[in-house]
Amino acid sequence: QVQFVESGGGLVQPGGSLRLSCVAPGDFFSFYDAGWYRQAPGNQRELVANISPGATIEYGDFVKGRFTISRDNAKNTVTLQMNSLKPEDTNKYYCYAIGEWGQGTQVTVSS
C-alpha cells in the first residue's frame, strides 16, 4: 500500500487555522490530480479541494473562500491552508494523490 506522509491535523478553536500537508512517494506526482477530501463516520467522502496537474482548482461548496490549496511538484507535496475554521469542519481529512488515498488526519474544531 502506498504510504503518504500527512501532517497538520489537530485540535483548534473556532475561527482558528490549520495547515494540512501531504507528501506522496514516487516520480509521477506532477501528472495526477492532488487534493483533500473529508469524511465523517457514516457519511460519504466529500471534496474539500482539488488541484489538477495544470493547477486548475476546485473547492467544495462549503469552503466559501476559507481554504487555499496548493501543490509543489518538486517536493511531491499538496498543502491545504484552512482559515476561519468552524465546528462543522470537524472531520477526518484524506489526502488524494497519484490515484491513491492517504491514511487520513483528524481535524477537530472545538472550544
N, C-alpha and C positions, 0 to 999 in steps of 0.2 A: 504494500500500500504506500502511496506517495505521502511523504511527510512534509508538511509545511511548518514554518515557524511563525505562529501567530502570537501577537503580543498587544498589550494596551488595554485590555478589558479591566473591569473592576467596579468598585462602588463609587458613585459620585452623587452629589446633591443636585436637586432640580435646578436648572439654569447653568450647570457646570459643563465642562468639556472633557472629552476623551479623544485619544488618537489611537486608532487601530492600525497595526501593520501586519503584513503577511509576506513572508519570503518563500518563494517557490523554488524547487530544485530544477536542475536541468538547463538545457540550452535553447528551449523553444518558447520561453515565457512571452517574448515580444510578439509572437504570432497568434496569440489567443486573447479572447476577452478576459478581463480580470475584474473581480468585483466582490461585493459583500452582500450577503443575504442574512435574514434573521428568521428565527423560528421559535415560537413558544410551544410548550407541551400541548399536544392535541390540535395544533394549528398547522396549516401549510407553510412551507418556507416561502418567504416573500422577498422581493427585490428591495434592497436598500439603495445600492448604487452599482453601476457597471461602467467600465471604460473599455472601449474597443482598442484593437491594435492601432487604429488610426486616430485614437483619442476622442472618439465620439462618446459622449457621456449621457447616461440615463439615470434618473433618480426615481425612487418610489414616491408616490403622490404625497405621502405623509412627511417627506423631508422638508419641503417648503423653504428651501434656501438655508437650512441649518447645517447641512453636512457638505463636505467637499471631498471628492475622490481624486486621487492622482496615482500615477504609476511611474516607476523608474525602471526602464527595461535593462539598464546596465547592472542593476542590483537585483533584478527579478522580484521587485517589491511593488505591492499595491497598498496604498495608505488611505484611510478614511478618517478625516478630521470631523469630529462631531461636536457641535456647539449647541447651546441652548437646549440641553437635554431635558426631557420630560419623563415623568414616571412611566408613561406608556411606552417609552423606548426600552424599557427593561425587557431583555430577551437574550437568547444565545445567538451570537453573530458568527457567521461562517464565511470564510474566505473561499472564493471560487477562482481558480486559475489553472491554466494548462489542461482544461477539461476535467479537473478533479476538485473535490471538496476538501477543505481543511477540517480540523477536528472541532473547531468552534471555540469561541471565547465568550465568557459571560459578561454582560453589561447590566448593572443594576443601578437604577436611578431612584434614590430614596433619601428623604431627610431623616 
